[in-house]
Amino acid sequence: MTTTTAADHTWFEERFPDLAEAYCVTLVRGLTPAELLRRLAGRAEPALTGTDAVVEAAFDLVRASEGRRQLLAMASVGDWTLLIEPNGYTGVTEDRALPASAGTRWVSHFVNINGLDAFLWAEDTVRRLWFEPCFPDERWGTTPDELLDVMRGVGFSFDDDGENDGEPDDPDTGDPGTDLSVPAAFALAQHLTGVALTPELLEGTTFTCGSVEVR
């Protein structure tokens, strides 16, 4: 698969700041949105077009359910289903994600408003790789080092590259303090899936929506 880099994905935080503040983005191979929703024991919600509408509906649902339900927005992208969760984390919650990954590949990354983050790659219920994008030196899974060269190539910063305070140097300018962990996570997900997310896709797609109980 063609490897992109963090520099190719800086548009996400620039174009979608409300979503980028707290999100989970997941790609699942070979399942339709309806099949994915069933695997996650979700219920159907009205369809929505564009991530602005998805973000608004997600927070409306949290308020209406008193924090008990999380919105899932799903769309088919080739052979994959894209799952977007504003202020959610189902995609990186292993007791949900690993069983739901049976027979397929599951790639998910997450950031919340407190700066917590996670990246999960699973294959057929097995955790292949889990790490925090801001601190990629610590990795877990059955193949934690298989993508190490790719991770360096897409823009993750490691301790042996210099002091790692969670904000690696910008590869284009060399300026310190630029946190590229989010765009690097998008680039790594594209490497694993071959799915190139674009602003136009996020803005123009009509998403099949559902919701799950918050755990």
N, C-alpha and C positions, 0 to 999 in steps of 0.2 A: 504494500500500500504506500502511496505517496505520503511523505511526511511533511506537514506544514509546521510552522513554528508559532510561538507566542505572538510574534509581530503580526501574524495574519489574523489574529483573533482579538485584538484590542478594541475592535468595534463593539464588542458585547457590552463592556462597561461604559463606553462612550454613548452608545445609542439606546441602551436599555438600563439606565441607572437604577430605576425602581426595582426591577427584577434582579439585577446584579447584586444588590445590597444583601439579599438573602434568597438563595435559590437552590434547587436540585435539578440537574438535567441528566436524564437517563436515556440510553439507547439499548433496545432489546431486539435481537435478530429473530425473524421468522414468526413472530406473533402479531396478530392484529390488535388494534386498541381494545376491542371487545374481549379478546382472549387474555390480554394482559390485565384488564380490569377484573376479570373473573379470578385470575391467579392471585390477585391482591385482595380478594374478598371485598371489592368495592361496590358502590351503587352508582347508577347513572345520574348525571346532572346535565343541564342544558348545554348544547354546543356553543362555542364562543369563537370569534374571529380575532386573531391578533393577540400578542402577549399583553398589551395594555389592558384589554378587556379581561384577560385571564388573571392578571395581578389584582385588578379591582374585585373580581368575583371571588378570588381566593380569600381576600381579607374580609369581604362581606360574609362569606361562609364561616370563617372563624368567629366573627362576632355573633352571627345568627345561631351557631351551634355552641356558643360559649366555650370555644377552644377545643371542642371535641371532634371536629372533622377537618380534614385536609383536602383541598382541591387537587385533582390530577387532570392535566390537560395533555391529550395524546393525539398523535397524527402519524399516519404511515408515510415513511420516507424511503422509497425503494422497498427493499426486503426487511426494513427495520421499522420499529415503532419508536418514535420520539415521545418521551414523557417529561413534561415540565411541571415543577412544583414551586410556586412562589412561597417563600418562607416555609418550605417543607423539607423532608429528609427521608421519605420512604425508600427512595432509590439506593441509599447507602446504609439502610437499616438491615443488618444481615439476617435477622430472623424472619424478615419478609423477603428480602431480595434473593437470598440464596435458594430457598425453596422455589421461588418464582422463576429462577433461571434454569430450571430443569430442561435439559435437551437443547439449550441455546446459549448464546453469549450475552452477557449483561455488563454494560459499562456505564458507570454513574459517577458524577462529581457534584459536590455540595459546598456551599459557604453559608454561614448565618451572620446575623447582624453583629454578633459578638466576636467575629473573626475566626470561629471554629470552622474547619474545613476537612474534607475527606474525598478520596478517590477510590473507587471499588471496581475491580475487573473480576468477574466470575464466569466460570464455564460449567454448565451442567451441575449446579449446586455447590461447586467447589470454588472457594476464594483463591484466585490466582495471585492477586495483588491488592493490598490496601495500604494507603499512606496518607499523610496530611500534605497537601500540595505546598504549603508554606515551609514545611520541614521534611523534604523528601529523603533525607538520610536514613530515617527510620522507616522500614518497610516490612510488611508481613504478608503471608500467603504461601502457597505451595511453590510459586516461582517468583520470589520477590525481586530477583535481579535480572530477570529475562529482558526487561525493557530498559535497563539502566542506561545504555548508550542512547536509546531513543529519547529517554527523559532528559538527558543532557542536551541532546540536539534540539529539542523543541523549546527549551528555555528554562527548565527548572534549575535552581541554584543549590549547590551542595557545599558542605563545609570545606571540602578540600579544594573548592574553587575560590576560597577566600572566606572571610567572616560571613556567616549566614545568620542574619537577624530577622529572617522572614521577608526581607525586602531586597531582592537581588538587584544587581546593577542592570540597567537597561542595555540590552545587547546592541542597540542602534546608536545610543548616545554615550554609553559608558557612565551615565550619571547614576550615583548611588541613590537608594531609597525608592526606586520604582518597583512596586510589587507586581511581578508578572505571573504569579501563581495561578490566577484565574484563566488568563488566556493560554497559559501553558497546559492547563488541564483540558481546555477545549481542543488544543492541538493533539494531545495524547489520545483523547477520545476519538478524534478523527483518524489517527493512525490505527487504532484498534478496530474501527468499524468501517472506515472508508466513507463515512457520511460527513459531508461538508455542510455545516449549519451556516446560514447567511442571514443578514438583517431582513432581506426580502421574505425569506421563509418564515421568520418569526412574526413579521408584521402582517403577512397576507394569508397565512394558513387558518383554515377553520378547524378548530380542535374538537375532537370528541372528548367530552369531559365526564369525570366521575369523581367520587370522593371516598375516602377511607377514614376509619376511626383513628384518631391520634393515640399513639401509645407512649 
